[in-house]
Each structure stands twice: as structure tokens, then as C-alpha cells.
Amino acid sequence: MPVMQYKAMDERGKLAFGRMEAVNEADLEVRLRRMGLDLVNFTAAKTTGGTARKIPRREVIGFCMQLEQLVSSGVPLLEGLQDIRDSVEDKRLRDIVAGMVESIEGGSTLSTAMDSYPQVFDKVFVNLVRAGEFSGRMSEVLKTLTDNLKWQDEQTAQMKKLLMYPLFVGGVVLLVIVFLMGYLVPQLTSFITMMGQELPLHTRALIAVSNFTVQYWYVVLAVPTIIFIVFMAVLNSSSALQYTVDAFKLRVWIIGPIYKKMILARFANYFAIMYRSGITVLECIRVCEGLVGNKAIEDAARRAGRQIGDGASISAGFEYTGLFPPLVLRMLRVGESTGGLDEALLNISYFYDRDVSESIEKVQTMIGPAMTVVLGAILGWVIVSVLGPIYDLITKIDI
């Protein structure tokens, strides 16, 4: 459906600007009139090919909390959505809620209306709402979704914490190296070469690296950039390479195991909340496949689903893939035997969440000393390479 950029006016004469999906001008006028607005003019909004900035997760959390409170208080769903539409501050979310109200007034269910906005409501969200509609437990489902979104927010913060600190420290070390090789070392080596004596190998290596950095600085900057761009282009076009890269991410020293635990925690959490809402095991696995964000785990979950569909137990299906650790398999067996599979999955998610937090703190504690050692080794190389020849020259001078 086309997106219209509109200017409208309310009953008090206050202008309102926004974007809304509408088939044509008449459809746009009807939609705005139901919001208490009169259309002034409109233009077709420029699209960005699906790359538009997503609505912040915290806005979606607020939407779920408000809707859960209204539904729990006995307010009809449609009236609750209309109240949220009139009070939400984010213009894009307001337009989406308005579109949902239009769809529900036209006879759609809430899950169907949400399914039209996958950039805001993912598959887990839509499936849980659909389960809540069938079971009549919408307020419980909305509370579960709110808790899940908060959990996702915490996981995103942990992922940023895991990646940003090493990148920041590594960037500082890289800048120091560039300063040494591009400015300081050339100043010192010009004096050493004037002494006219034979230089040791490590000094000649230092001079060669410094000269290359000064003379071919554009190569030093351009080559990594070109390699990265080409690699990303090939990666986006090759499923096999994506699988290889994602599998490698799970094995990277120190960071790989933490990353794998974060993905397994996400998988277990999604699985648990859907299974608890009455969604079948195979449907839970199918939905989770596309939400873990890693091709290797996605493929393993798909193979586990096929095994379970062929009659294997849940734990046996996941064990067949060889990718899920013993803890997950053991907890799945316990959940199957006790009939508390959702509780077992939530325990897995809780354990890995706690383990990830502790591991990130340990990694951050290690990074500082490790980078200090690296920087100290480079400075030591520079000092020895520069002062060594000077010291040799002084010892040869007859007093």
C-alpha cells in the first residue's frame, strides 16, 4: 500500500504532519477523519527500499505496556488502540497504530493487522498475539511480550558491551601505532641513518615499516577498506559464505562461546514463550529459525525440527545436530520427562543470560591488560631499535 505524506488540521485549527498508508486520496481522508483530522494536502512519501529506520524498541515496549494495561482493565481492544493512537508521541508508531485500527475496523484480527508491519512486530510477536486471540488470554500474552521486549533490550545492550569496548581500545592502539610509524619514528630514524654505521635487523625492519607507512599511507587506508567492501558484497550474495562466517563466529577465541550462549539464550527464550502460549513444538522451531540471527544455529534448528517431525523426541532431535551443548540437551530431557518444557527452556535462557554477563565482565577485565601488553611490545620495539644503535655508537667512541 502506498505511503502518503500528509498535512492535516484538527478541530482547533492546529496543523498536524505525518505519514500514513492509504490507497488513494479518498482513503487517506477517511483514515484522517477517523483520527479527528481534516486533510489539507498530501504527497506520495519517498520510500527507501525497505531500509527505513526502525521504530525504537523502547517505543514498542511502551505500546505493549499501555495496551496490556488497557486490556487488563476491561477496555475493548479497538478502543484501547484508538486511545494509544491519540496519545503516542512517535509519529511513525502513531501511523502504524492508526493503520492497525483501520484494519481491525475492516474486520481483521489484531494479529493480522500486526502482521502487516513486520518491521515493528516480528514473527514471535504476531504468533503470540494470535495464540492469545485463540485462548482468550490476551492480557497475559501482552505482558509476556512486554517482558520479552525488555529482555531483548538487555541482550542488545550486552552485545554492544561485548563488541564496543574491544573495538574502542583496539582503535586507540591503532591510532597510537599510526602516530609512531607515521610521525615519531621518521624523526628518530633520520638521525640514526646519518650515523653511517651498520644497523641491526630489527632497526632496519622498523625503518622499512615506517617508510612504507609514510610513503604509501593511502594504500594502508584503502586496501583494508576495499577488502571489507568486497567481502561484504560477496557475503550478502552467497548463502554458503554466510553459513561459513556464522559458524566461524561461534568458534572465535573468547568471544565466540559468549556469542553462542547469547544466541542459545535467545532461542530458548523465544521457544519457551511461544510453547507456553500453546503453539506447537514444530511451529516454535520454525519461527525461531529465522530469529536467532545465525545461519549455523538456524540450520541446526531446522535439522532438529525435521528429526522431531519424523518422530524423534525433542532432546534427541537437538542432539542429532551436534551443535547444542550438553546443558541444553539435559534440560530438554528434564522438561520432556516432567512435562515442564517451557520452564526448562526458561531455565536455559536464565542460566546463559547470567553466564554471558559474567563472561563479558571477565573479557573486559582481560582486554585492558592485553592491549597494554601489545602497546608496550610495540613501544619496546621502537625504543630498542632506536636507542640500540645510538648506544653502540657511544661505546665505540674513544674517550
N, C-alpha and C positions, 0 to 999 in steps of 0.2 A: 504494500500500500504506500502511495506517495507521502512524503513528509512535507507539510506546509509550514512556512514561517509566517506567523500572523501578528497583526496589531489589532487589539480589541479594546472595548471600553465597558466598564461596569456601570451599574445604576447610578453611582455617584459621579460619573464622568472621569474616573481615574483610568488612565491607559494601562494596558497590560500587554506584554510582548512574550512570545513563546513559540514552541514548535509542536505540531500535532500531526498524527497520521490521519488522512482523510482522502476519500475517493475523488472528490471534486469540491468546488466552492460551496455548493448547497449542503453537502455532507459536513464540511467544516463549520458552516453557520449553525447547523443543528447541534453539533457537538459543543460549540462555544456557548450557544444559548442555554444548554443544559447546565453549563458552569456559571450561568448568570452573566454572560458577556455578550456584547454585540460586536460583530466583525466590522472592522474599519477597512483594512486591506490585507492582502496576503501575497506571498511569492513562494515559488517552489524552493524548498530548502536544498542547499548544496549537500550532497552526500559524500562520504569519504571511503566508499567501497568497503564498509564493514569495519573500518578501523577507528570509528569514533570513540572518544574517551568514555570508558565505562562509568556507570554511577558508582560512587564510593560505597564500599561495603557498609560503612557506618550508617549511611543513609538507608540502606536496605534493612539493617538491624533495627533502626528506628521505626521503619514502616511495619516490620513484623511485630514489634512490641506494641505499637499502637493498635494494630488490627487484632492482636491476641487479647488485649485488654477490652476492646470494644465487644468482640465476640463473646468473651467470658462474662461480660456484664449483661448479655442478652440482647445487644443491639443487632438487628438484622445485618447480614453481610453486606448487602448493597448499600445500605445507609452508612455503615461503617466506612466503606471505601469512599463514599461521597464526602464524608467528614474529613478523611485523610487527604483526599484530593484538594479540598478547600484550605487545608492548613499546612500542607507540606511546603517547605521553602525551596527545595531543589526543583528548578523548572523542568528539567528532563524527567525526573521522577514524577512530578505532577502531571506531565503529559502522558506518561505511561499509565498512571493510575486512572486518568481520565479515559484513556483508551480501554482499560480493563472494565471500567464502569459501563462504557458503551457496549462492549462485547456481552457482558452479563445481562444488560437490559435487552439485548437482542436474542437472549436465550442460551448463551454459552455458560458453562460452569466456570468456577474460579480457576481451576487447574488449566482448562482450555484457554482461558484468557491470558494466564501467565505464560503458557507455552508459546505465545506469540512474541514474547520478549526474552529470548534465550540469553541475551547479553546481560540480563539482570537476574533472571530466575533459571538456574541450571536444572539438569535432569533430576537430581536428587530432590530439589525444591518442588518441582512440578509433580513428581511421583508421590511425595509425601502428602502434598495437598490433595491429590486425587484419592489417596488412601484415607485421608481424613474425611473427605466428602462421602465415601462409601461407608465408613464406620460411624459417622456422626460425631467424631471426636476432634473437630476442627481446632478448638482452643488448645487441646493438648499438642496437636501437631504443630501449631504456630509457636507454642512455647518451645518445643523441641527444635524447630527451625531457628528460633532466636538464639538458643544456646549453641546450636551448631555453627551459626554465623559468627558468634563471639569466639568460638573455638578456632574457626578458620582464621579470624583476625589475629589471634595469638600465634597460630602457626606461621602466618605470613611474617609477623614480627620476628619470630625465631629464625626463619630462613634469611631475612635481611641481616639479622645479627650475626648469623653464621658466615655470610659472604662479605658484608661490607667492611668489617674490621680487618680481615686479611687483605682485602683489596686496598684499603686506605694505607695500611702500614707498608704493603708492597709498593704502592705508588710513591710514598715518601722515600723509601730506599732507592727506587729507580731514579727519582729526581736528584738524590744525592750522588748517585753514580754518574749521571749525566753531567752534573756540575764538576765532579772531579775530573772526568775524562775530557770534557769539552773546554774547561777553563783553567782549573788549578794545575793539573798535570802538565799541559803545554808550557805553562810559565816555569815550572821546575825543570822539565826535561831540556828546555833550551839552554839552561845553564850547564846541565850535565854533559850534553853533546859538545859544548865548547871546550871541555877539559881535554878532549882528544885521546882519552885512554879507552882501552877495550872494555865494553860494558858486558855485564853478566846476562844470561839468558832471560831471567825474569824482568830485568830492566828493559831489554830490547822488546820483550813482549808487551810491557806496559806502554812503551813509546809507540809501538805499532797500533795498539788498540786506541790510544789517544789520537794519533794521526788520522786513523780511519774515521773516528767519531767526528773530528773537526772537518775533514775534507768531504766526507760522504754522509753528513748528517741527514740529508734528505732521503738517502737510502735507508738509514736506520729508522726513520719515521714512516716511510712509505711502504717498505716491504711487509712489516707486520700488519699494517692496515689493509693492504691488498690481499694478503693471505687470509685475513679474517673475513673480508667481504666475499671472496671466492668460496671459502669454506662454508659460510652461512648460506650462500646461494645454492651450493651443491647439497647442503644438509636439508634445505627446505624442499628440494626436488627429489630426494632419494629416501624412501622408507627404510631401505636396508641400512643406510648410513645413520639414520635417526635411531634405529634399534641398536646399532653398534655403539653409538655415542652414549645413549641412555644406559646401556649395560655397563659401559666403562665408568659412568658417573657413580654407579653403585659400588665400584671397586677402588675408587681413588683413595689413596692413603689418607687416613684420619677422617676426611670429610665424607667419603663415600659411605661408610657404615652409618654415620649420622643422617645423611640424606635418605638412605634406605629406610631407617627407622621412622623418619618423618612421613614417608610415603605409606609405609605399612600402618602407621597410626591413622592416617587419613582414610586409607582403605577400610580398616576395621571400624572406624567411627561411622563412615557412610553406610557400610554394610549393616551395622547394628541398628541405627535409627530407622532404616528402611525395613529391616526384618521385624523390628518391634512394632512397626505400623501395619503389619500384615502383608507386606509384599513378599512374594515367593523368593526362595533362595536363588534360583537361576536368574530371575529378573534383577535381584540385588547385584549379582555378579556382573550382569550385562551392563547395568547402569554405572557401576563402579569402574568398569574397564576404561571408560572414556574420561574419568575424573581424576585418576591418580597422577596424570602428567608425566608418565614414564613408559616408553614403549615396551621395555623388558618386563616390567610388572604387569602391564596391560596384556601382553601376550601370555604370560604365566596365568593370569586370572582367566583368560579365555580358554586356555587348555584345561584348567581346573573345572570350569563350567561344563566343558564337553564331557569330562570324566564323570562329573556328578549327574549330568543328563543321561549318561549311559548306565547309571545305577550305582556308581560308587558312592561311598559316604563322603560327607563334606571334607573331613580331615584327610581322607585318602585321596580325594581329588586334588587338594592343595599340595599334599606330599608328593604326588606324581610329578609336579612341575619342577621340583628340586630347587626352587628359588625362595621358598618361605622357610624361615628358621624354625628350629625345634620348639621354641617357646610358643609360636603361633599355632603350630600343629597340636601341641599338647593342650593348649587352652581350647582349641576347637573340639578335640576329643572329649574334654571335660564338659563342654557346653552341649555336645550331642548326647552324652550319656545322662546328663541331669535335666535336659530339656530347657536349659537356660543359655541358648546360643547367643542371644543378644547381650546378656550380662558378660559372657566370656569375651565377646568381641570388644565391649566397652572396657573390660579389664586390660585387654591387649593395648587398646588405644591409650589408656591412662598410664600403663607401665612405660610405653615407648615415649609418651609426652614427657614424663619425668626424666627418663633416661636421656632424651635429647637435650633437655635443659641443662642437666649436669654435664653432658659431653661438651656442649657449646662453651660452658664456663671453663672447662679444662682446656679446650682448644685455644680460647682467648688468653688464658694464662700462659700457654706454651708459645704463642705467636710472638709476644714481645721479646723474650729471651732469644728465640730462634732468629728473628730479624736483627737483633743486636749482634749476634754471633756472625751473621752474614756480613753486616756492615763493618764490623770490626775486622773480619778477614780481608775485606777489600781495602780498608784503610791501612791495615798492616802490610799488604802487598805494595801499596803506594809508598809507604814510609820506607820499607826495606829497599825497594827498587830505587828510590831517590837518594836516601842517605847512605846506602851501601857504597856506591861509587865515590861519594864525597869522603867517606871515612877512609876508603882505600887510598885515595889521593893524599889525604893528610898524613897517613902512616908512611908514605914513601918520601915525604919531604924531609930533607936533612936539616936538622937544627944546628 
